[in-house]
Amino acid sequence: MRRSKLRLYEDILCSLYNKEKTIDEMAFITNMDCVALRLRINFLLKNRLVEEKNYKKITLFALTARGLAIYKTITITKQLEKLQTNIKKMDDSFQTSHVFSGQEPDKTIVRE
């Protein structure tokens, strides 16, 4: 299935998290074509999420402070989504276990 643009940008930011990389390294990590990757990088450069650094004959790309903040936001959001699905699964299994055991869920009322 084809990945969305947002997912592609997310993959690029994740690949640049630890250290700066060349286009070839990012293409390998993100499993993208170099030409398509360059288009996505240009968008990220325009929005100041990624910066281009030239060392001798090599061009490296790195996250800016803004790009790092967005990367951290994305990872927190992923963790919260995973936690939400786990809680829902646990709640469903808890309700199912009460149905199979023939017991009613605890309906005690606590008054203060």
All heavy atoms as an XYZ file, in Angstrom:
926
protein
N       0.834     -1.170      0.000
C       0.000      0.000      0.000
C       0.891      1.249      0.000
O       1.942      1.279      0.632
C      -0.894     -0.003      1.248
C      -1.939      1.055      1.203
S      -3.267      0.737      2.372
C      -2.765      1.788      3.695
N       0.460      2.255     -0.674
C       1.224      3.483     -0.809
C       1.179      4.308      0.476
O       0.136      4.449      1.098
C       0.628      4.283     -1.967
C       1.443      5.446     -2.365
C       0.875      6.082     -3.604
N       1.215      7.485     -3.543
C       0.548      8.442     -4.131
N      -0.515      8.155     -4.816
N       0.935      9.676     -4.031
N       2.334      4.853      0.861
C       2.407      5.672      2.067
C       1.955      7.100      1.755
O       2.204      7.623      0.677
C       3.838      5.722      2.599
C       4.318      4.399      3.144
C       5.693      4.529      3.730
N       6.669      4.670      2.639
C       7.967      4.790      2.815
N       8.470      4.810      4.022
N       8.786      4.913      1.792
N       1.334      7.723      2.717
C       0.891      9.100      2.546
C       2.095     10.043      2.645
O       3.158      9.671      3.130
C      -0.134      9.468      3.615
O       0.483      9.488      4.880
N       1.891     11.287      2.196
C       2.965     12.272      2.270
C       3.368     12.524      3.719
O       4.546     12.654      4.023
C       2.523     13.594      1.625
C       2.483     13.557      0.134
C       2.120     14.934     -0.407
C       1.999     14.916     -1.902
N       1.657     16.247     -2.420
N       2.375     12.580      4.583
C       2.668     12.817      5.992
C       3.551     11.705      6.557
O       4.507     11.952      7.290
C       1.369     12.930      6.787
C       1.506     13.209      8.273
C       2.204     14.543      8.505
C       0.151     13.199      8.938
N       3.242     10.477      6.200
C       4.035      9.330      6.657
C       5.465      9.404      6.105
O       6.427      9.083      6.799
C       3.342      8.036      6.225
C       4.027      6.799      6.651
C       3.964      6.639      8.132
N       4.608      5.387      8.482
C       4.657      4.916      9.676
N       4.078      5.563     10.650
N       5.258      3.799      9.923
N       5.608      9.858      4.840
C       6.935      9.996      4.246
C       7.752     11.055      4.978
O       8.931     10.853      5.284
C       6.820     10.355      2.759
C       6.201      9.279      1.864
C       5.994      9.821      0.460
C       7.069      8.040      1.830
N       7.128     12.191      5.280
C       7.821     13.247      6.025
C       8.210     12.760      7.417
O       9.298     13.042      7.904
C       6.956     14.505      6.131
C       6.741     15.205      4.805
C       5.472     15.562      4.378
C       7.814     15.512      3.983
C       5.274     16.194      3.174
C       7.632     16.146      2.770
C       6.359     16.496      2.364
O       6.177     17.119      1.171
N       7.328     12.018      8.013
C       7.591     11.453      9.340
C       8.791     10.509      9.286
O       9.669     10.557     10.154
C       6.350     10.713      9.816
C       6.455     10.101     11.168
C       5.189      9.337     11.520
O       4.093      9.734     11.100
O       5.328      8.329     12.225
N       8.860      9.666      8.270
C       9.974      8.733      8.120
C      11.297      9.474      7.921
O      12.331      9.065      8.450
C       9.731      7.779      6.957
C       8.614      6.788      7.222
O       8.227      6.629      8.403
O       8.116      6.180      6.251
N      11.252     10.566      7.170
C      12.467     11.353      6.936
C      12.950     11.979      8.243
O      14.134     11.930      8.573
C      12.226     12.430      5.861
C      11.983     11.773      4.500
C      13.418     13.386      5.772
C      11.465     12.722      3.448
N      12.024     12.570      8.990
C      12.400     13.176     10.272
C      12.963     12.135     11.230
O      13.939     12.392     11.933
C      11.203     13.891     10.898
C      10.687     15.132     10.161
C       9.448     15.674     10.852
C      11.751     16.195     10.057
N      12.363     10.955     11.243
C      12.849      9.879     12.116
C      14.249      9.416     11.709
O      15.073      9.108     12.571
C      11.889      8.698     12.088
S      10.321      9.023     12.896
N      14.508      9.390     10.417
C      15.830      8.948      9.963
C      16.917      9.948     10.331
O      18.070      9.577     10.520
C      15.823      8.701      8.455
O      15.757      9.925      7.750
N      16.546     11.220     10.459
C      17.530     12.257     10.788
C      17.661     12.517     12.279
O      18.419     13.398     12.692
C      17.148     13.564     10.084
C      17.285     13.570      8.567
C      16.719     14.852      7.999
C      18.733     13.393      8.164
N      16.929     11.796     13.088
C      16.898     12.091     14.522
C      18.269     11.994     15.188
O      18.689     12.902     15.888
C      15.904     11.171     15.242
C      15.923     11.341     16.730
C      15.524     12.530     17.312
C      16.371     10.323     17.556
C      15.554     12.708     18.692
C      16.405     10.493     18.930
C      15.999     11.680     19.487
O      16.036     11.856     20.839
N      18.991     10.928     14.998
C      20.242     10.714     15.728
C      21.439     11.470     15.159
O      22.268     11.964     15.906
C      20.579      9.227     15.793
C      19.651      8.497     16.739
O      19.168      9.071     17.696
N      19.397      7.238     16.449
N      21.541     11.521     13.841
C      22.685     12.212     13.249
C      22.360     12.639     11.826
O      21.391     12.170     11.225
C      23.940     11.347     13.286
C      23.936     10.160     12.352
C      25.279      9.443     12.382
C      25.529      8.748     11.055
N      26.874      8.220     10.966
N      23.179     13.525     11.310
C      22.977     14.014      9.950
C      23.334     12.924      8.944
O      24.205     12.089      9.188
C      23.803     15.280      9.723
C      25.164     15.230     10.335
C      25.795     16.591     10.484
O      25.144     17.545     10.908
O      26.983     16.660     10.158
N      22.634     12.955      7.808
C      22.803     11.893      6.820
C      22.792     12.461      5.396
O      22.303     13.554      5.160
C      21.680     10.875      6.956
C      21.736     10.091      8.247
C      20.655      9.046      8.308
C      20.745      8.207      9.535
N      20.718      8.888     10.789
N      23.309     11.666      4.478
C      23.262     12.025      3.063
C      21.938     11.558      2.480
O      21.185     10.808      3.113
C      24.416     11.360      2.289
O      24.245      9.948      2.359
C      25.770     11.757      2.853
N      21.672     11.974      1.254
C      20.454     11.548      0.558
C      20.438     10.031      0.406
O      19.397      9.396      0.614
C      20.360     12.223     -0.838
C      20.042     13.702     -0.707
C      19.341     11.547     -1.728
C      18.596     14.015     -0.437
N      21.565      9.447      0.059
C      21.624      7.992     -0.140
C      21.312      7.224      1.146
O      20.588      6.230      1.124
C      22.999      7.572     -0.668
C      23.245      8.073     -2.082
O      22.265      8.254     -2.832
O      24.429      8.288     -2.432
N      21.853      7.687      2.253
C      21.586      7.027      3.532
C      20.105      7.117      3.895
O      19.497      6.132      4.326
C      22.423      7.660      4.648
C      23.903      7.382      4.538
C      24.716      8.179      5.530
O      24.349      9.336      5.841
O      25.740      7.635      5.998
N      19.535      8.301      3.699
C      18.112      8.467      4.008
C      17.236      7.640      3.077
O      16.230      7.084      3.502
C      17.713      9.943      3.914
C      18.171     10.753      5.088
S      17.489     12.407      5.077
C      18.320     13.124      3.687
N      17.623      7.554      1.802
C      16.852      6.759      0.845
C      16.841      5.289      1.260
O      15.810      4.615      1.160
C      17.433      6.911     -0.557
N      17.963      4.809      1.739
C      18.044      3.418      2.190
C      17.188      3.196      3.433
O      16.438      2.233      3.521
C      19.504      3.038      2.462
C      19.674      1.627      2.927
C      19.565      0.576      2.031
C      19.929      1.345      4.261
C      19.719     -0.740      2.450
C      20.078      0.045      4.691
C      19.971     -1.002      3.789
N      17.292      4.107      4.399
C      16.550      3.966      5.655
C      15.040      4.077      5.430
O      14.264      3.297      5.984
C      17.018      5.015      6.677
C      18.453      4.707      7.110
C      16.099      5.059      7.891
C      19.105      5.813      7.911
N      14.620      5.051      4.615
C      13.189      5.297      4.414
C      12.583      4.462      3.296
O      11.377      4.502      3.087
C      12.928      6.784      4.110
O      13.633      7.140      2.916
C      13.341      7.656      5.273
N      13.425      3.743      2.555
C      12.972      2.911      1.442
C      12.250      3.761      0.382
O      11.153      3.448     -0.052
C      12.068      1.781      1.941
C      11.898      0.689      0.916
O      12.716      0.559      0.008
N      10.831     -0.066      1.040
N      12.908      4.865     -0.003
C      12.361      5.776     -1.009
C      13.356      5.949     -2.144
O      14.553      5.729     -1.983
C      12.096      7.160     -0.391
C      10.968      7.213      0.595
S      10.791      8.852      1.336
C      10.417      9.858     -0.073
N      12.852      6.374     -3.274
C      13.686      6.730     -4.409
C      14.381      8.053     -4.104
O      13.801      8.945     -3.475
C      12.801      6.856     -5.650
C      13.598      7.175     -6.883
O      14.555      6.441     -7.191
O      13.270      8.170     -7.549
N      15.622      8.212     -4.565
C      16.390      9.429     -4.272
C      15.737     10.687     -4.838
O      15.775     11.742     -4.209
C      17.810      9.297     -4.815
S      18.826      8.121     -3.901
N      15.130     10.588     -6.013
C      14.477     11.747     -6.623
C      13.251     12.161     -5.808
O      13.060     13.349     -5.507
C      14.082     11.440     -8.091
C      13.324     12.594     -8.702
C      15.318     11.093     -8.907
N      12.434     11.198     -5.429
C      11.251     11.500     -4.613
C      11.667     12.029     -3.246
O      11.055     12.953     -2.706
C      10.389     10.253     -4.458
N      12.732     11.461     -2.703
C      13.237     11.914     -1.403
C      13.715     13.356     -1.494
O      13.462     14.157     -0.595
C      14.367     11.002     -0.930
C      15.006     11.353      0.402
C      13.985     11.284      1.533
C      16.171     10.437      0.682
N      14.376     13.693     -2.570
C      14.872     15.067     -2.740
C      13.700     16.065     -2.768
O      13.800     17.161     -2.212
C      15.708     15.173     -4.016
C      16.384     16.483     -4.201
C      17.372     16.734     -3.101
N      17.770     18.132     -3.135
C      18.695     18.656     -2.388
N      19.351     17.913     -1.540
N      18.992     19.917     -2.472
N      12.593     15.692     -3.407
C      11.405     16.560     -3.419
C      10.876     16.773     -2.006
O      10.511     17.896     -1.629
C      10.312     15.957     -4.298
C      10.575     15.909     -5.802
C       9.485     15.114     -6.497
C      10.658     17.316     -6.353
N      10.810     15.714     -1.220
C      10.324     15.816      0.157
C      11.298     16.640      1.009
O      10.873     17.441      1.833
C      10.157     14.429      0.782
C       9.268     13.495      0.005
C       7.833     13.947      0.016
N       7.051     13.070     -0.841
C       6.257     13.500     -1.796
N       6.094     14.774     -2.006
N       5.586     12.653     -2.539
N      12.597     16.458      0.782
C      13.607     17.223      1.515
C      13.480     18.712      1.194
O      13.604     19.562      2.081
C      15.028     16.708      1.182
C      15.257     15.329      1.769
C      16.096     17.676      1.659
C      15.445     15.307      3.264
N      13.235     19.041     -0.066
C      13.075     20.447     -0.438
C      11.907     21.084      0.307
O      12.000     22.233      0.746
C      12.870     20.590     -1.949
C      14.157     20.372     -2.713
O      15.250     20.521     -2.169
N      14.035     19.995     -3.972
N      10.820     20.349      0.464
C       9.678     20.861      1.231
C      10.076     21.103      2.682
O       9.739     22.135      3.277
C       8.503     19.879      1.145
C       7.330     20.264      1.992
C       6.434     21.232      1.561
C       7.133     19.682      3.239
C       5.350     21.598      2.353
C       6.064     20.046      4.036
C       5.173     21.002      3.584
N      10.805     20.158      3.263
C      11.239     20.296      4.646
C      12.249     21.437      4.806
O      12.258     22.120      5.831
C      11.836     18.982      5.158
C      10.849     17.808      5.276
C      11.587     16.521      5.606
C       9.783     18.094      6.301
N      13.081     21.666      3.790
C      14.015     22.782      3.823
C      13.271     24.120      3.794
O      13.621     25.045      4.527
C      14.988     22.706      2.635
C      16.104     21.675      2.733
C      16.795     21.523      1.383
C      17.110     22.064      3.792
N      12.264     24.218      2.933
C      11.479     25.456      2.829
C      10.775     25.784      4.136
O      10.618     26.954      4.481
C      10.444     25.344      1.713
C      11.024     25.407      0.335
C       9.931     25.252     -0.715
C      10.539     25.115     -2.095
N       9.519     24.826     -3.101
N      10.351     24.754      4.856
C       9.638     24.955      6.117
C      10.577     24.954      7.325
O      10.106     24.908      8.461
C       8.552     23.889      6.281
C       7.424     24.139      5.325
O       6.706     25.118      5.458
N       7.289     23.281      4.320
N      11.866     24.978      7.081
C      12.910     25.068      8.104
C      12.836     23.955      9.148
O      13.066     24.183     10.333
C      12.887     26.442      8.771
C      13.230     27.552      7.798
C      13.109     28.890      8.423
N      11.714     29.043      8.871
C      11.303     29.996      9.674
N      12.130     30.866     10.130
N      10.040     30.074     10.033
N      12.507     22.755      8.691
C      12.522     21.593      9.574
C      13.837     20.833      9.442
O      14.240     20.106     10.349
C      11.357     20.661      9.259
C       9.965     21.268      9.402
C       8.915     20.283      8.953
C       9.716     21.723     10.809
N      14.477     21.016      8.296
C      15.742     20.347      7.995
C      16.703     21.401      7.468
O      16.295     22.352      6.803
C      15.527     19.241      6.932
C      16.832     18.649      6.457
C      14.628     18.153      7.472
N      17.986     21.228      7.784
C      18.998     22.137      7.242
C      20.015     21.348      6.428
O      20.257     20.169      6.692
C      19.680     22.921      8.364
C      20.436     22.068      9.351
C      21.002     22.873     10.498
O      20.954     24.116     10.448
O      21.500     22.252     11.441
N      20.582     22.019      5.445
C      21.559     21.407      4.552
C      22.951     21.875      4.973
O      23.183     23.061      5.154
C      21.255     21.850      3.122
C      22.031     21.168      2.066
C      21.542     21.552      0.678
O      20.478     22.173      0.559
O      22.255     21.226     -0.273
N      23.864     20.927      5.130
C      25.241     21.244      5.524
C      26.178     20.679      4.475
O      26.046     19.529      4.065
C      25.564     20.638      6.884
C      24.720     21.178      8.017
C      25.114     20.530      9.318
C      24.284     21.079     10.456
N      24.671     20.509     11.752
N      27.133     21.481      4.043
C      28.104     21.045      3.038
C      29.462     20.855      3.685
O      30.008     21.777      4.287
C      28.211     22.076      1.907
C      26.922     22.166      1.122
O      26.342     21.155      0.778
N      26.476     23.379      0.854
N      29.989     19.642      3.593
C      31.317     19.318      4.068
C      32.120     18.800      2.895
O      31.806     17.743      2.341
C      31.278     18.242      5.159
C      30.604     18.690      6.420
C      29.348     18.208      6.756
C      31.210     19.593      7.275
C      28.724     18.611      7.925
C      30.593     20.008      8.437
C      29.355     19.508      8.759
O      28.734     19.919      9.905
N      33.145     19.582      2.502
C      33.986     19.243      1.357
C      33.107     18.974      0.145
O      32.499     19.873     -0.391
C      34.914     18.081      1.692
C      35.862     18.387      2.828
C      36.752     17.234      3.135
C      37.621     17.594      4.347
N      38.463     16.515      4.761
N      32.984     17.716     -0.280
C      32.155     17.401     -1.450
C      30.873     16.668     -1.082
O      30.152     16.190     -1.943
C      32.955     16.549     -2.430
C      34.148     17.252     -3.010
C      34.897     16.364     -3.975
C      36.101     17.095     -4.522
N      36.871     16.271     -5.455
N      30.577     16.595      0.199
C      29.415     15.837      0.663
C      28.362     16.794      1.210
O      28.671     17.709      1.964
C      29.827     14.834      1.761
C      30.843     13.842      1.219
C      28.612     14.103      2.297
C      31.437     12.943      2.288
N      27.119     16.558      0.832
C      26.003     17.336      1.364
C      25.262     16.480      2.377
O      24.790     15.390      2.055
C      25.033     17.751      0.244
O      25.753     18.504     -0.721
C      23.901     18.589      0.783
N      25.178     16.977      3.602
C      24.483     16.277      4.678
C      23.254     17.073      5.089
O      23.213     18.290      4.959
C      25.409     16.099      5.888
C      26.655     15.256      5.679
C      27.527     15.304      6.925
C      26.292     13.829      5.352
N      22.274     16.357      5.603
C      21.047     16.986      6.078
C      20.873     16.662      7.549
O      21.158     15.551      7.995
C      19.840     16.482      5.281
C      19.907     16.866      3.831
C      20.475     16.026      2.904
C      19.411     18.084      3.408
C      20.554     16.377      1.572
C      19.473     18.455      2.083
C      20.055     17.600      1.164
N      20.386     17.651      8.310
C      20.189     17.475      9.749
C      18.899     18.165     10.167
O      18.398     19.053      9.468
C      21.361     18.063     10.514
N      18.366     17.750     11.298
C      17.158     18.370     11.838
C      17.499     19.723     12.458
O      18.541     19.880     13.091
C      16.539     17.493     12.925
C      15.812     16.236     12.492
C      15.300     15.500     13.724
C      14.669     16.557     11.574
N      16.613     20.681     12.301
C      16.723     21.947     13.009
C      16.018     21.789     14.350
O      15.419     20.741     14.628
C      16.072     23.082     12.205
O      14.680     22.781     12.044
C      16.723     23.241     10.843
N      16.052     22.824     15.162
C      15.355     22.771     16.452
C      13.854     22.609     16.230
O      13.177     21.876     16.966
C      15.639     24.040     17.251
N      13.344     23.266     15.216
C      11.919     23.147     14.887
C      11.580     21.723     14.435
O      10.554     21.160     14.825
C      11.594     24.151     13.782
C      10.172     24.269     13.431
C       9.999     25.362     12.409
N       8.611     25.455     12.015
C       8.153     26.275     11.116
N       8.964     27.111     10.508
N       6.887     26.293     10.804
N      12.438     21.144     13.608
C      12.232     19.776     13.150
C      12.298     18.774     14.286
O      11.535     17.810     14.336
N      13.208     19.011     15.224
C      13.326     18.138     16.392
C      12.074     18.213     17.255
O      11.593     17.188     17.754
C      14.563     18.519     17.206
C      14.887     17.654     18.402
C      15.169     16.220     17.973
C      16.075     18.223     19.152
N      11.521     19.407     17.414
C      10.293     19.564     18.199
C       9.131     18.820     17.550
O       8.341     18.154     18.240
C       9.952     21.039     18.339
N       9.039     18.883     16.246
C       7.965     18.173     15.542
C       8.174     16.666     15.639
O       7.222     15.914     15.836
C       7.870     18.646     14.078
C       7.321     20.070     14.066
C       7.011     17.713     13.237
C       7.233     20.704     12.727
N       9.425     16.220     15.531
C       9.712     14.795     15.674
C       9.275     14.287     17.045
O       8.647     13.240     17.156
C      11.210     14.530     15.460
C      11.610     13.148     15.871
C      11.321     12.050     15.064
C      12.245     12.915     17.083
C      11.658     10.772     15.452
C      12.583     11.641     17.474
C      12.293     10.580     16.656
O      12.625      9.309     17.050
N       9.598     15.038     18.098
C       9.217     14.629     19.451
C       7.703     14.606     19.617
O       7.160     13.713     20.274
C       9.862     15.553     20.483
C      11.355     15.324     20.600
C      11.972     16.215     21.649
C      13.459     15.942     21.763
N      14.085     16.769     22.803
N       7.023     15.561     19.017
C       5.558     15.588     19.070
C       4.969     14.364     18.385
O       4.031     13.751     18.899
C       5.025     16.876     18.419
O       5.604     18.005     19.068
C       3.510     16.942     18.497
N       5.534     13.995     17.262
C       5.053     12.821     16.525
C       5.251     11.555     17.353
O       4.356     10.715     17.439
C       5.771     12.705     15.162
C       5.289     13.808     14.222
C       5.534     11.339     14.524
C       6.102     13.920     12.951
N       6.401     11.401     17.982
C       6.654     10.190     18.764
C       5.740     10.121     19.987
O       5.254      9.038     20.331
C       8.128     10.099     19.210
O       8.488     11.282     19.914
C       9.043      9.902     18.025
N       5.489     11.251     20.630
C       4.569     11.261     21.773
C       3.165     10.885     21.327
O       2.473     10.108     21.994
C       4.585     12.638     22.474
C       5.900     12.831     23.207
C       3.418     12.781     23.436
C       6.118     14.234     23.737
N       2.743     11.413     20.187
C       1.415     11.100     19.661
C       1.286      9.613     19.352
O       0.266      8.994     19.673
C       1.135     11.920     18.393
O       1.295     13.308     18.695
C      -0.259     11.677     17.866
N       2.323      9.028     18.768
C       2.305      7.586     18.481
C       2.180      6.770     19.762
O       1.436      5.798     19.828
C       3.579      7.165     17.746
C       3.583      7.434     16.286
C       4.872      6.885     15.710
C       4.960      7.033     14.247
N       6.216      6.482     13.705
N       2.934      7.157     20.781
C       2.888      6.428     22.052
C       1.506      6.533     22.690
O       0.996      5.551     23.242
C       3.949      6.964     23.007
C       5.354      6.609     22.596
C       6.396      7.290     23.461
O       6.087      8.152     24.271
N       7.657      6.910     23.273
N       0.895      7.705     22.615
C      -0.445      7.881     23.186
C      -1.489      7.061     22.433
O      -2.398      6.497     23.035
C      -0.832      9.360     23.199
C      -0.080     10.229     24.204
C      -0.466     11.695     24.021
C      -0.344      9.775     25.621
N      -1.367      7.006     21.103
C      -2.295      6.189     20.311
C      -2.150      4.713     20.670
O      -3.145      4.004     20.796
C      -2.038      6.394     18.820
C      -2.523      7.715     18.286
C      -2.145      7.933     16.839
O      -1.446      7.079     16.239
O      -2.555      8.970     16.297
N      -0.917      4.260     20.827
C      -0.671      2.866     21.186
C      -1.245      2.567     22.575
O      -1.870      1.533     22.787
C       0.829      2.583     21.171
C       1.178      1.114     21.214
C       2.681      0.898     21.190
C       3.244      1.213     19.826
N       4.687      0.882     19.732
N      -1.054      3.478     23.501
C      -1.589      3.319     24.845
C      -3.116      3.292     24.831
O      -3.739      2.486     25.519
C      -1.092      4.458     25.740
C      -1.483      4.410     27.202
C      -0.886      3.178     27.869
C      -1.015      5.674     27.896
N      -3.714      4.148     24.017
C      -5.174      4.199     23.924
C      -5.734      2.883     23.387
O      -6.720      2.362     23.912
C      -5.594      5.352     23.026
C      -7.078      5.555     22.928
C      -7.440      6.728     22.024
O      -6.595      7.233     21.290
N      -8.677      7.142     22.079
N      -5.109      2.313     22.363
C      -5.599      1.040     21.822
C      -5.397     -0.089     22.822
O      -6.241     -0.974     22.932
C      -4.918      0.693     20.493
O      -3.502      0.661     20.673
C      -5.269      1.688     19.407
N      -4.283     -0.064     23.564
C      -4.049     -1.101     24.576
C      -5.086     -1.027     25.689
O      -5.583     -2.057     26.155
C      -2.644     -0.986     25.161
C      -1.576     -1.433     24.204
O      -1.855     -2.130     23.237
N      -0.355     -1.018     24.456
N      -5.421      0.170     26.119
C      -6.432      0.331     27.171
C      -7.784     -0.156     26.675
O      -8.522     -0.827     27.404
C      -6.498      1.800     27.638
C      -5.246      2.135     28.439
C      -7.751      2.061     28.466
C      -5.115      3.591     28.792
N      -8.110      0.154     25.430
C      -9.396     -0.286     24.867
C      -9.443     -1.814     24.798
O     -10.464     -2.420     25.143
C      -9.601      0.317     23.487
C     -10.947      0.029     22.903
C     -11.152      0.728     21.588
C     -12.528      0.420     21.046
N     -12.779      1.086     19.776
N      -8.347     -2.440     24.374
C      -8.300     -3.903     24.311
C      -8.443     -4.521     25.697
O      -9.147     -5.506     25.875
C      -6.991     -4.368     23.669
C      -6.918     -4.137     22.193
C      -5.581     -4.576     21.649
C      -5.448     -4.258     20.188
N      -4.114     -4.619     19.668
N      -7.776     -3.922     26.676
C      -7.867     -4.439     28.043
C      -9.284     -4.298     28.584
O      -9.803     -5.202     29.238
C      -6.881     -3.699     28.950
C      -5.442     -4.068     28.693
S      -4.254     -3.066     29.604
C      -4.802     -3.248     31.264
N      -9.931     -3.176     28.300
C     -11.292     -2.955     28.753
C     -12.247     -3.957     28.101
O     -13.112     -4.526     28.775
C     -11.726     -1.527     28.442
C     -13.080     -1.189     29.039
O     -13.316     -1.551     30.208
O     -13.903     -0.566     28.329
N     -12.076     -4.181     26.801
C     -12.915     -5.154     26.101
C     -12.724     -6.562     26.666
O     -13.686     -7.306     26.857
C     -12.618     -5.148     24.604
C     -13.090     -3.875     23.922
O     -13.911     -3.137     24.523
O     -12.628     -3.604     22.789
N     -11.481     -6.932     26.928
C     -11.236     -8.277     27.466
C     -11.772     -8.399     28.887
O     -12.247     -9.457     29.293
C      -9.752     -8.618     27.424
O      -9.034     -7.777     28.290
N     -11.717     -7.328     29.655
C     -12.272     -7.338     31.006
C     -13.780     -7.537     30.953
O     -14.332     -8.351     31.697
C     -11.933     -6.029     31.727
C     -12.480     -5.943     33.112
C     -11.948     -6.718     34.131
C     -13.538     -5.093     33.405
C     -12.446     -6.644     35.418
C     -14.043     -5.012     34.685
C     -13.506     -5.792     35.693
N     -14.457     -6.830     30.060
C     -15.908     -6.974     29.914
C     -16.256     -8.385     29.435
O     -17.220     -8.985     29.896
C     -16.456     -5.925     28.934
C     -16.336     -4.502     29.414
C     -17.169     -4.216     30.647
O     -18.188     -4.843     30.877
N     -16.717     -3.273     31.455
N     -15.467     -8.920     28.515
C     -15.704    -10.262     27.991
C     -15.507    -11.312     29.067
O     -16.278    -12.273     29.155
C     -14.761    -10.545     26.807
O     -14.927     -9.507     25.838
C     -15.068    -11.873     26.166
N     -14.499    -11.153     29.919
C     -14.247    -12.146     30.963
C     -15.408    -12.200     31.959
O     -15.734    -13.262     32.466
C     -12.935    -11.848     31.682
O     -13.031    -10.649     32.413
N     -16.045    -11.073     32.244
C     -17.191    -11.068     33.142
C     -18.403    -11.749     32.506
O     -19.165    -12.423     33.182
C     -17.559     -9.649     33.564
C     -16.666     -9.098     34.623
N     -16.583     -9.658     35.873
C     -15.809     -8.054     34.625
C     -15.718     -8.982     36.603
N     -15.232     -7.998     35.853
N     -18.560    -11.585     31.218
C     -19.680    -12.223     30.524
C     -19.504    -13.736     30.523
O     -20.439    -14.484     30.786
C     -19.798    -11.683     29.079
C     -20.785    -12.506     28.270
C     -20.212    -10.215     29.101
N     -18.282    -14.219     30.267
C     -18.032    -15.651     30.235
C     -18.100    -16.286     31.619
O     -18.463    -17.431     31.774
C     -16.678    -15.963     29.591
C     -16.678    -15.791     28.100
C     -15.666    -15.076     27.476
C     -17.675    -16.334     27.320
C     -15.660    -14.916     26.105
C     -17.682    -16.177     25.952
C     -16.669    -15.459     25.340
N     -17.737    -15.555     32.650
C     -17.757    -16.117     33.998
C     -19.162    -16.086     34.603
O     -19.396    -16.690     35.638
C     -16.787    -15.366     34.902
O     -17.235    -14.035     35.094
N     -20.077    -15.380     33.968
C     -21.445    -15.311     34.455
C     -21.630    -14.286     35.556
O     -22.680    -14.210     36.156
N     -20.611    -13.501     35.820
C     -20.705    -12.485     36.858
C     -21.038    -11.135     36.238
O     -20.693    -10.861     35.106
C     -19.373    -12.359     37.601
C     -18.951    -13.605     38.308
C     -17.556    -13.420     38.905
O     -16.921    -12.403     38.692
N     -17.104    -14.421     39.633
N     -21.683    -10.349     37.028
C     -21.947     -8.978     36.614
C     -20.724     -8.141     36.973
O     -20.078     -8.399     37.984
C     -23.177     -8.424     37.343
C     -24.480     -9.001     36.852
C     -24.813     -8.523     35.442
O     -24.579     -7.347     35.130
O     -25.295     -9.347     34.658
N     -20.409     -7.142     36.185
C     -19.321     -6.248     36.578
C     -19.648     -5.577     37.911
O     -20.810     -5.356     38.239
C     -19.260     -5.218     35.462
C     -19.961     -5.858     34.303
C     -20.949     -6.822     34.880
N     -18.638     -5.291     38.688
C     -18.811     -4.699     40.018
C     -19.470     -3.330     39.887
O     -18.955     -2.451     39.223
C     -17.449     -4.576     40.693
C     -17.583     -4.188     42.152
O     -18.683     -4.381     42.717
O     -16.580     -3.732     42.725
N     -20.655     -3.198     40.511
C     -21.396     -1.949     40.418
C     -21.548     -1.331     41.798
O     -22.629     -0.866     42.170
C     -22.769     -2.182     39.802
C     -22.723     -2.653     38.372
C     -24.098     -2.822     37.796
C     -24.022     -3.294     36.379
N     -25.338     -3.511     35.789
N     -20.496     -1.344     42.576
C     -20.587     -0.763     43.911
C     -20.542      0.750     43.811
O     -19.855      1.313     42.962
C     -19.423     -1.240     44.796
O     -18.201     -0.882     44.156
C     -19.485     -2.725     45.014
N     -21.292      1.383     44.654
C     -21.349      2.837     44.672
C     -20.559      3.310     45.884
O     -20.798      2.887     47.010
C     -22.802      3.338     44.752
C     -23.582      2.861     43.540
C     -22.837      4.850     44.883
C     -25.054      3.165     43.611
N     -19.656      4.176     45.625
C     -18.817      4.714     46.704
C     -19.337      6.101     47.030
O     -19.409      6.967     46.165
C     -17.340      4.772     46.279
C     -16.500      5.402     47.380
C     -16.828      3.410     45.897
N     -19.692      6.311     48.301
C     -20.183      7.622     48.733
C     -19.169      8.211     49.694
O     -18.648      7.534     50.562
C     -21.537      7.511     49.417
C     -22.588      7.058     48.453
C     -23.933      7.037     49.108
N     -24.900      6.461     48.183
C     -26.145      6.249     48.453
N     -26.621      6.559     49.640
N     -26.946      5.752     47.560
N     -18.955      9.467     49.563
C     -17.995     10.143     50.447
C     -18.697     11.015     51.429
O     -19.728     11.507     51.276
C     -17.035     10.978     49.608
C     -16.160     10.103     48.749
C     -15.200     10.935     47.928
O     -14.884     12.079     48.315
O     -14.748     10.446     46.911
